[in-house]
């Protein structure tokens, strides 16, 4: 039962995220059951940290591409302006 709820939450979040990307650019959805600390680094070297709670989405501008890193695991992905990033089992997937 827990897996099906997680699947429904991920599908719903991805759908809503696609609707919001025109306004916000990129987004990160956390499908893990615990909060994840994320570092978002821009091409100019500026960066910030954000905590993405379970079943939550963080939207961010990523005009020229960004580097997204999970602080706990060090898992890193390069994303572009319209990316949807999903945190799943301590890893990053880009849609």
C-alpha positions as a Python dict, from the first residue, in 0.01 Angstrom:
ca = {
    (1, 'X'): (0, 0, 0),
    (2, 'X'): (283, 238, 81),
    (3, 'X'): (441, 201, -266),
    (4, 'X'): (116, 279, -448),
    (5, 'X'): (65, 597, -246),
    (6, 'X'): (421, 697, -326),
    (7, 'X'): (360, 633, -698),
    (8, 'X'): (41, 839, -697),
    (9, 'X'): (220, 1122, -516),
    (10, 'X'): (508, 1120, -766),
    (11, 'X'): (277, 1118, -1069),
    (12, 'X'): (67, 1401, -925),
    (13, 'X'): (372, 1607, -836),
    (14, 'X'): (527, 1559, -1178),
    (15, 'X'): (203, 1668, -1344),
    (16, 'X'): (179, 1982, -1129),
    (17, 'X'): (548, 2049, -1180),
    (18, 'X'): (512, 2043, -1559),
    (19, 'X'): (238, 2304, -1526),
    (20, 'X'): (458, 2526, -1311),
    (21, 'X'): (783, 2503, -1507),
    (22, 'X'): (678, 2777, -1748),
    (23, 'X'): (678, 3019, -1454),
    (24, 'X'): (959, 2890, -1235),
    (25, 'X'): (1196, 2712, -1474),
    (26, 'X'): (1323, 2398, -1300),
    (27, 'X'): (1190, 2210, -1000),
    (28, 'X'): (1289, 1946, -747),
    (29, 'X'): (1032, 1702, -605),
    (30, 'X'): (1120, 1489, -301),
    (31, 'X'): (957, 1145, -314),
    (32, 'X'): (1167, 1018, -21),
    (33, 'X'): (1005, 982, 319),
    (34, 'X'): (1250, 1221, 481),
    (35, 'X'): (1359, 1578, 413),
    (36, 'X'): (1661, 1625, 187),
    (37, 'X'): (1907, 1916, 194),
    (38, 'X'): (1993, 2029, -161),
    (39, 'X'): (2262, 2262, -296),
    (40, 'X'): (2174, 2453, -614),
    (41, 'X'): (2470, 2607, -795),
    (42, 'X'): (2443, 2847, -1089),
    (43, 'X'): (2693, 2879, -1376),
    (44, 'X'): (2827, 3204, -1228),
    (45, 'X'): (2938, 3013, -915),
    (46, 'X'): (2666, 3147, -689),
    (47, 'X'): (2482, 2883, -489),
    (48, 'X'): (2230, 2832, -212),
    (49, 'X'): (2096, 2550, 0),
    (50, 'X'): (1735, 2448, 40),
    (51, 'X'): (1559, 2176, 237),
    (52, 'X'): (1301, 1988, 31),
    (53, 'X'): (1058, 1806, 258),
    (54, 'X'): (895, 1476, 168),
    (55, 'X'): (619, 1507, -92),
    (56, 'X'): (719, 1870, -152),
    (57, 'X'): (847, 2058, -455),
    (58, 'X'): (1099, 2342, -471),
    (59, 'X'): (1091, 2562, -784),
    (60, 'X'): (1396, 2759, -895),
    (61, 'X'): (1533, 2962, -1185),
    (62, 'X'): (1799, 2783, -1385),
    (63, 'X'): (1833, 2991, -1701),
    (64, 'X'): (2182, 2885, -1815),
    (65, 'X'): (2193, 2547, -1642),
    (66, 'X'): (2252, 2451, -1281),
    (67, 'X'): (2425, 2189, -1074),
    (68, 'X'): (2199, 2020, -819),
    (69, 'X'): (2360, 1820, -536),
    (70, 'X'): (2205, 1615, -255),
    (71, 'X'): (2410, 1718, 48),
    (72, 'X'): (2369, 1388, 238),
    (73, 'X'): (2472, 1156, -46),
    (74, 'X'): (2675, 1387, -271),
    (75, 'X'): (2464, 1274, -568),
    (76, 'X'): (2491, 1546, -836),
    (77, 'X'): (2311, 1623, -1163),
    (78, 'X'): (2342, 1902, -1417),
    (79, 'X'): (2002, 2040, -1515),
    (80, 'X'): (1868, 2297, -1759),
    (81, 'X'): (1594, 2557, -1735),
    (82, 'X'): (1300, 2321, -1788),
    (83, 'X'): (1418, 2021, -1587),
    (84, 'X'): (1211, 1829, -1338),
    (85, 'X'): (1435, 1665, -1079),
    (86, 'X'): (1299, 1389, -857),
    (87, 'X'): (1468, 1279, -535),
    (88, 'X'): (1412, 905, -496),
    (89, 'X'): (1599, 675, -256),
    (90, 'X'): (1874, 932, -199),
    (91, 'X'): (1938, 973, -573),
    (92, 'X'): (1844, 1235, -832),
    (93, 'X'): (1651, 1154, -1149),
    (94, 'X'): (1597, 1414, -1419),
    (95, 'X'): (1274, 1401, -1620),
}
